[in-house]
Amino acid sequence: MQSHSLDPAAGREQVEVERALMEVRAGRPVLLRGRDPVLALSAEALDADREIALAALAGTGARLVLPGPRLRRLGLPERVEAGAVALPVIDAARIEALALRLDGRIDAPVAPASPGDEAALALMALAQVLPAVLVVPGEAAPPGTLSVAAEAVARYPARQAASLHPVSRAPVPLASAPESEFVVFRGGEGLRDQVAVVIGRPDLSGPVAVRLHSACLTGDLFGSLKCDCGDQLRGTAGWMAQHGGGIVLYLDQEGRGNGLANKIRAYDLQARGLDTYEADEALGFGLDQRRFDFAAAMLKALGVSQVRLLSNNPEKAASLEAAGLTVVDTQRALGRVTPENIRYLTAKRDRAGHALDLDAFACLDA
């Protein structure tokens, strides 16, 4: 049974944002309504035709809005907040250098981001495209441009979490956990459904073994050596099957919430010498874009109130506690350490406080 709000206004706002997300991902501009209306186009969508069309609309008001991490990479080391760089001319090469290139450097004064600019960046983040947005004044929007209220974009994540509800469930035997059931939820975060894998028959009246597992196409499906995600997923499922059952939440949070395309961009930067967090920052992302409030909602819907968390990430435990669950214990979820992933794991330990004992493998990072 669905538990999300039947408020028509809230429903219309969510649909409005979802349509705007599809427009952004399709490379089309969106009008953000508000006190400071702006017409926003994802910087990664700029091609020759859109360059000409945007130049005709822009007049003298075009700007490129970038988040704080990207501005720091461009040469403003103390910058925290987003900012806007004026675009007197719509120059695709300059925009690419400022938004994406590793050797890009700031080449003009950076103005504070307006509320409309901030809303445009938030829309890009929800759409999981590059966090760089071309903005022109809203009055330049061509007739028929899809529009969305800036405030609706800000409210969208919390409303998505509140609207979470199960839509289907069925037994799915797994190689390491033959007695398993998949429960599919709609809502939450990301652009796909979320999945709870109930392994065995956990006792819901007491602490339940739980793993919050962010989807990792490269590691989970293809066995990439760059991370330990696939090992953690399968190892956790097997451990639960042998220790009284548990629940794995498989969450649509590829690339720490940045999306698959940005994750592969980050991999390219890692191949050129950056660690995982440096690569994300070079693209304009913070340390971690994920939320876990909706994961707590999934557990509550399944009848879980106490958790034994299988994770190396202290933020996951803190998020579940903040959402009203009791985390009675945490234990590590370990995977293989390889020459290909030792630097990745070391960065997670040193930059994000993950509980990983890698000293015995330090020679692999030589």
C-alpha positions in Angstrom: 0.0 0.0 0.0 1.4 3.4 -1.0 2.2 5.8 1.9 3.1 8.9 -0.1 1.2 12.1 0.1 -2.0 12.6 -2.0 -1.5 16.4 -1.9 -2.3 17.4 -5.6 0.1 20.4 -5.4 3.0 18.3 -4.2 2.3 15.7 -6.8 2.2 18.3 -9.6 5.6 19.7 -8.3 7.2 16.3 -8.4 6.0 15.6 -11.9 7.2 19.0 -13.0 10.7 18.3 -11.6 10.8 14.8 -13.1 9.9 16.2 -16.6 12.6 18.9 -16.1 15.1 16.2 -15.3 14.3 14.3 -18.5 14.7 17.6 -20.5 18.1 18.2 -18.9 19.3 14.6 -19.7 18.0 15.0 -23.2 20.2 18.1 -23.6 17.3 20.7 -23.8 17.1 23.9 -21.8 14.7 24.4 -18.9 13.2 27.6 -17.5 13.5 27.8 -13.7 10.8 30.1 -12.3 11.2 32.2 -9.2 12.3 35.7 -8.1 15.3 35.2 -10.3 14.1 33.2 -13.4 16.8 31.7 -15.5 17.0 29.6 -18.6 19.4 26.7 -17.9 21.2 24.3 -20.2 23.6 21.6 -19.1 27.1 22.5 -20.2 27.7 18.9 -21.4 24.8 19.4 -23.9 26.5 22.2 -25.7 27.1 21.4 -29.4 27.4 23.6 -32.5 23.7 24.0 -33.0 23.0 24.8 -29.4 25.9 27.2 -29.3 24.4 29.2 -32.1 20.9 29.1 -30.6 22.1 30.1 -27.1 24.2 32.9 -28.5 21.1 34.3 -30.2 19.2 34.2 -26.9 21.8 35.3 -24.5 22.5 38.9 -25.3 25.0 40.1 -22.7 23.6 38.0 -19.8 25.0 34.6 -20.4 27.1 33.0 -17.7 28.6 29.6 -16.8 27.7 28.5 -13.2 30.2 26.2 -11.5 30.2 24.6 -8.0 32.8 25.4 -5.4 34.9 22.2 -5.9 35.3 22.9 -9.6 36.3 26.6 -8.9 38.9 25.4 -6.4 40.3 23.1 -9.2 40.4 26.1 -11.5 42.7 28.1 -9.2 40.5 29.5 -6.4 41.8 27.4 -3.5 39.6 28.9 -0.8 36.3 28.9 -2.8 33.5 27.0 -1.1 30.3 28.3 -2.7 29.2 28.2 -6.3 30.0 31.1 -8.7 29.2 32.4 -12.1 31.7 33.3 -14.9 30.4 35.8 -17.5 30.2 34.6 -21.1 30.3 37.7 -23.4 30.6 35.2 -26.2 29.3 31.6 -26.2 32.6 29.9 -26.9 32.4 26.1 -26.6 36.1 25.6 -26.2 36.3 28.0 -23.3 33.3 26.5 -21.7 34.8 23.0 -22.0 38.0 24.2 -20.4 36.2 25.8 -17.5 33.7 23.0 -16.9 35.7 19.9 -17.6 39.3 20.0 -18.7 41.9 19.0 -16.1 44.2 21.8 -17.2 41.5 24.5 -17.1 42.2 27.7 -15.2 39.9 30.5 -14.2 40.2 33.3 -16.7 37.7 36.0 -15.5 36.2 37.3 -12.3 33.7 35.0 -10.5 30.5 36.5 -9.4 28.3 35.1 -6.6 25.8 32.5 -7.8 22.2 33.9 -7.8 19.3 31.9 -6.3 18.4 31.0 -9.9 21.9 29.8 -10.6 21.9 27.7 -7.5 18.6 26.1 -8.5 20.0 25.4 -11.9 23.0 23.6 -10.4 20.7 21.6 -8.1 18.7 20.5 -11.2 21.9 19.3 -12.9 22.9 17.3 -9.8 19.5 15.6 -9.7 19.8 14.8 -13.4 23.3 13.3 -12.8 24.9 15.3 -15.5 28.1 17.3 -15.2 27.7 20.0 -12.5 28.2 22.9 -14.8 25.3 24.9 -16.2 24.9 27.6 -18.9 22.5 30.2 -17.7 20.8 33.2 -19.5 18.1 35.5 -18.1 14.7 33.7 -18.0 12.9 36.2 -20.3 15.1 34.8 -23.1 13.3 31.4 -22.9 11.7 30.5 -26.3 8.0 29.9 -26.3 7.1 26.3 -25.3 10.2 25.8 -23.1 9.5 23.5 -20.2 9.6 25.3 -16.9 9.9 24.3 -13.3 9.7 26.2 -10.0 13.1 26.7 -8.4 11.5 25.9 -5.0 10.1 22.6 -6.4 13.7 21.6 -7.3 14.8 22.3 -3.7 11.9 20.3 -2.2 12.2 17.3 -4.6 14.7 15.1 -2.7 12.8 15.1 0.6 9.5 14.6 -1.1 11.0 11.7 -3.1 12.1 10.0 0.2 8.7 10.6 1.7 6.9 9.1 -1.3 8.9 5.8 -1.2 6.7 2.7 -1.4 7.0 -1.0 -2.4 5.6 -2.0 -5.8 6.6 -5.6 -6.2 8.2 -8.6 -4.5 9.2 -12.2 -5.3 11.6 -14.9 -4.3 15.0 -14.7 -6.2 17.4 -17.5 -5.2 21.0 -16.3 -5.2 24.2 -18.4 -5.7 25.4 -17.6 -2.2 22.0 -17.1 -0.6 19.3 -19.5 -2.1 16.6 -18.3 0.2 16.3 -14.6 -0.9 13.4 -12.3 -1.8 13.6 -9.1 -3.8 11.4 -6.2 -2.8 11.3 -3.3 -5.3 10.6 0.2 -4.0 9.6 3.2 -6.1 10.9 6.6 -5.0 14.0 7.5 -3.0 17.0 8.8 -4.8 18.4 8.4 -8.3 16.5 7.7 -11.5 15.6 4.0 -11.1 13.8 1.9 -8.6 15.4 0.8 -5.3 15.7 -2.9 -4.2 15.7 -4.5 -0.8 17.1 -8.1 -0.9 15.8 -10.0 2.1 18.1 -12.9 2.7 16.9 -15.8 4.8 14.4 -15.1 7.5 15.8 -12.4 9.7 14.2 -11.8 13.1 12.6 -8.4 12.7 11.9 -8.1 16.4 15.6 -7.7 17.1 18.7 -6.2 15.4 18.8 -7.1 11.7 22.0 -7.4 9.7 21.8 -4.7 7.0 24.0 -3.5 4.2 23.4 -0.2 2.3 25.0 -1.0 -1.0 25.2 1.7 -3.7 24.9 0.4 -7.2 28.2 -0.1 -9.0 27.9 -1.3 -12.5 31.6 -1.8 -13.1 32.3 -3.7 -9.9 29.0 -5.5 -9.2 28.3 -6.7 -12.7 31.6 -6.7 -14.5 34.0 -7.5 -11.7 36.2 -4.4 -12.0 39.4 -4.5 -10.1 39.3 -0.7 -9.4 37.0 -1.2 -6.4 35.9 -3.8 -3.9 32.1 -3.3 -4.4 31.3 -6.6 -6.1 33.2 -8.5 -3.4 31.4 -6.6 -0.7 28.0 -7.2 -2.3 28.4 -11.0 -2.8 30.4 -11.5 0.4 27.7 -9.7 2.5 24.9 -11.8 1.0 26.7 -15.0 1.6 27.6 -14.0 5.2 23.9 -13.1 5.9 22.7 -16.5 4.5 25.0 -18.3 7.0 24.3 -16.0 10.0 20.6 -15.8 10.5 19.7 -13.7 7.5 19.6 -10.0 6.8 18.7 -7.3 4.3 20.8 -5.8 1.5 19.5 -2.5 0.2 20.6 -2.0 -3.4 20.5 1.7 -4.0 20.6 3.7 -7.2 23.6 5.8 -6.2 26.2 5.0 -8.9 29.5 6.8 -8.4 28.7 8.1 -4.9 25.5 9.7 -6.3 27.2 11.4 -9.2 25.8 9.0 -11.9 27.4 6.5 -14.2 28.7 9.0 -16.9 30.4 11.2 -14.2 31.9 8.1 -12.6 33.5 7.1 -15.9 34.7 10.7 -16.3 36.3 10.3 -12.8 37.9 7.0 -13.8 39.5 8.8 -16.8 41.0 11.4 -14.4 42.2 8.6 -12.0 44.0 7.0 -15.0 45.8 10.3 -15.3 47.0 10.3 -11.6 44.2 11.7 -9.4 42.7 9.7 -6.6 39.0 9.0 -6.4 38.1 12.1 -4.4 40.5 14.4 -6.3 38.8 13.2 -9.6 35.4 14.0 -8.3 36.5 17.4 -7.1 38.0 18.2 -10.5 34.6 17.5 -12.0 32.9 19.7 -9.5 31.6 17.3 -6.9 32.0 17.3 -3.1 33.2 14.3 -1.1 29.9 12.4 -1.3 26.6 13.3 -2.8 24.6 10.4 -1.4 21.6 10.6 1.0 20.5 7.7 3.1 17.2 8.9 4.7 15.2 7.0 2.1 17.2 3.8 2.9 16.0 4.2 6.5 12.4 4.5 5.1 12.8 1.3 3.2 14.0 -0.5 6.3 11.1 0.9 8.4 8.6 -0.3 5.7 10.1 -3.8 6.0 9.5 -3.7 9.8 13.1 -3.1 10.8 13.8 -0.8 13.8 17.3 -2.0 15.0 20.2 -2.6 12.7 23.6 -4.4 12.8 25.2 -2.5 10.0 27.7 -4.2 7.6 29.7 -1.2 6.4 33.0 0.6 6.5 31.4 4.0 6.1 30.6 5.9 9.3 28.2 8.2 7.5 25.8 5.4 6.8 25.4 4.6 10.5 25.0 8.2 11.4 22.4 8.7 8.7 20.3 5.7 9.9 20.5 6.9 13.5 19.4 10.4 12.4 16.4 8.9 10.6 15.2 7.2 13.8 16.7 3.7 13.5 18.9 2.2 16.3 22.3 1.0 15.0 23.4 -1.5 17.7 26.6 -2.5 16.1 28.7 -2.1 12.9 31.1 -4.6 11.3 33.3 -4.3 8.3 32.4 -5.3 4.8 35.6 -6.4 3.3 36.6 -7.2 -0.3 39.8 -8.1 -2.1 42.7 -5.7 -2.0 44.4 -5.5 -5.4 47.2 -3.4 -7.0 44.4 -1.8 -9.0 42.2 -0.7 -6.0 44.7 -0.1 -3.2 44.9 3.6 -3.9 41.1 3.9 -4.1 40.7 2.1 -0.7 43.5 4.2 0.9 41.8 7.4 -0.3 38.5 6.2 1.3 40.2 5.5 4.5 42.2 8.8 4.6 39.7 11.2 3.1 36.4 9.8 4.2 37.2 8.0 7.4 36.2 4.5 6.2 37.2 1.7 8.6 39.8 -0.1 6.5 43.1 -1.7 7.7 45.4 -1.5 4.7 48.8 -1.3 6.3 49.6 -4.9 5.4 48.9 -4.1 1.8 50.8 -0.8 1.6 53.4 -2.4 -0.7 50.8 -2.7 -3.4 50.7 1.0 -3.8 54.4 1.3 -4.6 
